[in-house]
Amino acid sequence: MTHVQRTLVVLKPDSVGRSVIGEIISRFERAGLHIVGMKMLRPDQKFLHHHYETIGKVLSRHGQKIFDITLKMMSTGPMVALALE
């Protein structure tokens, strides 16, 4: 059985707002990576808190101020999640 490694890429709300996601995706494709899944979403605060603290430990490592700035920025608009291999 062959092991396939996948990578999660999150295009943050500022890249969506600046309309550059097509260029970013093109760069991954030119590098030989293949998109196996893609979804535009707008996660709620509960999801963001779980992602940035339970998985990323942002609050534990960087403090409340950085954590709050990160959650505020990620809540400004939709983002695009890609699974690449």
C-alpha positions as CSV (number, residue, x, y, z in Angstrom):
1,M,0.0,0.0,0.0
2,T,1.4,3.4,-1.0
3,H,1.3,6.2,1.5
4,V,0.0,9.5,0.1
5,Q,0.9,12.7,1.9
6,R,-1.6,15.5,1.9
7,T,-1.0,19.1,2.8
8,L,-3.6,21.6,4.1
9,V,-3.3,25.1,2.8
10,V,-5.6,27.9,4.1
11,L,-5.9,31.0,2.0
12,K,-6.7,33.7,4.6
13,P,-9.5,36.3,4.2
14,D,-7.1,39.0,3.0
15,S,-6.0,36.9,0.0
16,V,-9.6,36.2,-0.8
17,G,-10.5,39.9,-0.5
18,R,-7.6,40.9,-2.8
19,S,-8.7,38.4,-5.4
20,V,-5.3,36.6,-5.6
21,I,-6.4,33.1,-4.8
22,G,-6.3,32.1,-8.5
23,E,-2.6,33.1,-8.7
24,I,-1.8,31.3,-5.5
25,I,-3.4,28.1,-6.6
26,S,-1.6,28.4,-10.0
27,R,1.7,28.5,-8.2
28,F,1.0,25.3,-6.3
29,E,0.0,23.6,-9.6
30,R,3.1,24.8,-11.4
31,A,5.1,23.3,-8.6
32,G,3.6,19.9,-9.4
33,L,1.1,19.7,-6.5
34,H,-2.5,18.5,-7.2
35,I,-5.6,19.9,-5.6
36,V,-7.6,17.0,-4.2
37,G,-10.1,19.1,-2.3
38,M,-11.1,22.8,-2.0
39,K,-13.7,24.6,0.0
40,M,-14.6,28.2,0.7
41,L,-15.8,28.7,4.2
42,R,-16.3,31.2,7.0
43,P,-15.6,29.4,10.2
44,D,-17.2,30.6,13.5
45,Q,-15.3,31.6,16.6
46,K,-15.6,28.2,18.2
47,F,-13.9,26.6,15.2
48,L,-11.2,29.2,15.0
49,H,-10.5,28.9,18.8
50,H,-10.2,25.1,18.4
51,H,-7.9,25.4,15.4
52,Y,-5.6,28.0,16.8
53,E,-5.5,26.9,20.4
54,T,-6.1,23.1,20.6
55,I,-4.1,22.4,17.5
56,G,-1.8,25.4,17.1
57,K,-1.3,26.4,20.8
58,V,-1.3,30.1,19.8
59,L,-2.7,31.3,23.1
60,S,-0.4,29.2,25.1
61,R,2.7,30.1,23.2
62,H,2.1,33.8,22.2
63,G,-0.5,35.1,24.7
64,Q,-3.9,36.6,24.7
65,K,-3.1,39.7,22.6
66,I,-1.7,37.7,19.6
67,F,-4.5,35.1,19.9
68,D,-7.2,37.9,19.8
69,I,-5.6,39.6,16.8
70,T,-5.4,36.3,14.9
71,L,-9.0,35.4,15.6
72,K,-10.2,38.9,14.6
73,M,-8.2,38.8,11.3
74,M,-9.4,35.3,10.5
75,S,-13.0,36.4,11.1
76,T,-12.9,39.3,8.6
77,G,-14.2,37.3,5.7
78,P,-14.3,33.9,3.9
79,M,-11.2,31.8,3.5
80,V,-10.4,29.0,1.1
81,A,-9.1,25.6,2.4
82,L,-7.1,23.4,-0.1
83,A,-6.0,19.8,0.3
84,L,-2.9,19.2,-1.9
85,E,-0.9,16.1,-2.8
